[in-house]
């Protein structure tokens, strides 16, 4: 059993760095700071180093910065279910 299999389904604890992140506690996902939706680690592309917050999309990051979006935007719509 590898490290990812052991932590499958668990929320990871991550340190967000400039252009990279470090897994502090193994898991398969983190939660978006804006939407609360789970983000699989292999799909994690947006975070804030200063606040140490992950985001599910660029729209979610912009919403965290105070930009508003119309209802149904990417920041408010859950990601498609994993297959």
Phi, psi and omega in degrees: 000129179269177185299320179291322178296322180294329184256009183306130178085352181266152176280130180277157170250126190231142170258123183268124183245174176291108177077006181200171173217157181239129179279118180268325175228120183304144177184175182257351182204167168232167180254136178299133181293338182264310186265336184082359180286145178290141177240112176302140183304325180289349178249008181280113182235345185234128175202167178244120181294319184293316182268350182057046180241136175268155180227144183283340181200169176296324178297322177295321178296316178297322177297321178297331179278356177105001176284142180256153181229156175290156178304139180089010180288171180299330181287338183256347184264128180295150178293158179297150180296141178292144180263000000 
